[in-house]
Amino acid sequence: MMATTAENAPTSEPSAKDMRLVISASSLGTVFEWYDFFIYGTLAASGIIGRTFFPAGSEMVQTLLAWAGFAVGFGFRPLGAVLFGYLGDRLGRKYTFLITITLMGIATAGVGLVPSAAAIGMAAPVIVLLLRVAQGLALGGEYGGAAIYVAEHSPPGRRGFFTSFIQASVSGGFILSLIVVLSAKLTMTDAVWQAWGWRVPFLFSIVLLAVSLYMRLKLSESPVFQAIKEAGETARNPFVESFTYPGNCRRLFVALFGIAAGLTVIWYTALFTTLSFLQTTMRVEETTAQLITGAGAVMGLVWFLLAGRLSDRVGRRQPIVIGYIATLVLLFPIFWYMGAAANPHLAHAAREAPVIVAGPQCHYAPFAAKQKDECGQLLDYLSKKGIAYTTAEAPAVAVTIGGVPVGGDNSPAAIDAALAGAGYQLDKVVPSPGNIVRILVAIFLLAALSGATYGPVAALLTELFPPRIRYSSMSIPYHIGTGYFGGFLPLISQYIVARTGDPFAGLWYTWGVVAMSLVVVIVFLRERDLIKE
């Protein structure tokens, strides 16, 4: 496509036609691969995955196990980064991400073919978890390949903008998963959807795989890698060199704790936490919540492109620092605002008529199939309904709502009646048009926080590491950070909410990780360290 040298980027800029093909093929492939990965999370938020593959005596346990399955895929991303990073630095960028997308497409379709636990017992969750492992391995090699491929075709002055399309494509995968789920639901009855129709989005990945392979097979190898290969300068063992190359350990530390950890918890909070928060905590009707979240995510894509372009002008570090600081200031207020708009009656009741559960050593174990005592059973019941509560020590078990004791034997019927009398809206709701606009504003603001920290990152990580070990050095910290700090976010935040009874308490996990990342970036990331050739 263009002339290159072994040490630097292309010596001549690619044509506009070349860049359109590079960006479109890489971005679409990234959209499809993240669609495959996120379709599980989209359906886990609705409860279908838990009911089908992880049956348990407690609805909360089902939910936690389903999110644990989500986390398993993320947990294996670092291993995929090591494996495919090695191949990418030894064999080339193009063929490596052809392998990853093929593996992802096959594994995703496989989830749609696994029989339920009711049909084959414990084999069902085991097979699903193995397929999630395969997805995690594939994704560990995909992102780095696509981001580096675009970056190594881009002139330095436009690298941030061109690679921001890859960053936006990650959100595009989430949006596509919502579009396919909603489209499938609209074409079938609810009974059909619950019985087997939810499998269609998984099987649809075969179509996406065919389209992606068709487009990516048109691409040539990255000019930077081609030049390194022709000069005989490829790394003998990219994984080992990633830890022995002078100064690279500090770069890996910054990439992991300063970049990947912070940006990923913001991103997952802006999308998956928002979707789960609307559907469960605020009891918004499922399809309505998906439509609102999807619309907000589409509107927010512009922030990724703007932040990428801005980084070409002011540097990669500044937008990320601003995004981190803004997140620490605005995260809780945005969710408070969203909750008040999503279900005003429920939000008002939670403020004016707080629920207090008192008892001797009142304790709730979210992973227990059955709580040991009456107090724990009451907390479990309130958690299932998404009702905020606080606990207190008392000689006997008692529930008060707005200071008024619940009569009778604290039975579910008595609690429901008391909640309704205190103004709690327990039925699924559809927000008014005005409140939907307010929710969209909140999601748009969350997308701005995510875009500021995520938009410049592909360019930043590409420029942070030397070309000969770039695929491995970039992928390993990125996927450890996103795999563990981000992948376990739904599970950890849901666990915190279940233990505390506070629907907003899970946000402290995001807040804490972002605070850590801000310190690391301010102290250790220097703009002059980036390789801008």
HELIX and SHEET records of a PDB file:
HELIX    1   1 ALA A   16  SER A   46  1                                  31    
HELIX    2   2 ILE A   48  PHE A   53  1                                   6    
HELIX    3   3 GLU A   59  GLY A   75  1                                  17    
HELIX    4   4 ARG A   77  ARG A   90  1                                  14    
HELIX    5   5 ARG A   93  VAL A  111  1                                  19    
HELIX    6   6 ALA A  117  ILE A  120  1                                   4    
HELIX    7   7 ALA A  123  ALA A  151  1                                  29    
HELIX    8   8 PRO A  156  ARG A  158  5                                   3    
HELIX    9   9 ARG A  159  LEU A  186  1                                  28    
HELIX   10  10 ASP A  190  ALA A  195  1                                   6    
HELIX   11  11 GLY A  197  ARG A  199  5                                   3    
HELIX   12  12 VAL A  200  LEU A  203  1                                   4    
HELIX   13  13 SER A  205  ARG A  216  1                                  12    
HELIX   14  14 PRO A  223  GLU A  230  1                                   8    
HELIX   15  15 PRO A  238  THR A  244  1                                   7    
HELIX   16  16 ASN A  248  PHE A  253  1                                   6    
HELIX   17  17 VAL A  254  ALA A  260  3                                   7    
HELIX   18  18 ALA A  261  TYR A  268  1                                   8    
HELIX   19  19 THR A  269  THR A  273  3                                   5    
HELIX   20  20 THR A  274  SER A  276  1                                   3    
HELIX   21  21 PHE A  277  THR A  281  3                                   5    
HELIX   22  22 GLU A  286  VAL A  314  1                                  29    
HELIX   23  23 ARG A  317  ALA A  342  1                                  26    
HELIX   24  24 PRO A  344  GLU A  352  1                                   9    
HELIX   25  25 GLU A  374  LYS A  385  1                                  12    
HELIX   26  26 PRO A  412  GLY A  421  1                                  10    
HELIX   27  27 PRO A  433  TYR A  454  1                                  22    
HELIX   28  28 VAL A  457  LEU A  464  1                                   8    
HELIX   29  29 PRO A  467  ILE A  469  5                                   3    
HELIX   30  30 ARG A  470  ILE A  480  1                                  11    
HELIX   31  31 GLY A  481  GLY A  486  3                                   6    
HELIX   32  32 LEU A  489  THR A  500  1                                  12    
HELIX   33  33 LEU A  507  PHE A  524  1                                  18    
HELIX   34  34 GLU A  527  ASP A  529  5                                   3    
SHEET    1   A 4 TYR A 389  GLU A 393  0                                        
SHEET    2   A 4 VAL A 355  GLY A 359  1                                        
SHEET    3   A 4 ALA A 398  ILE A 401 -1                                        
SHEET    4   A 4 VAL A 404  PRO A 405 -1                                        
END                                                                             
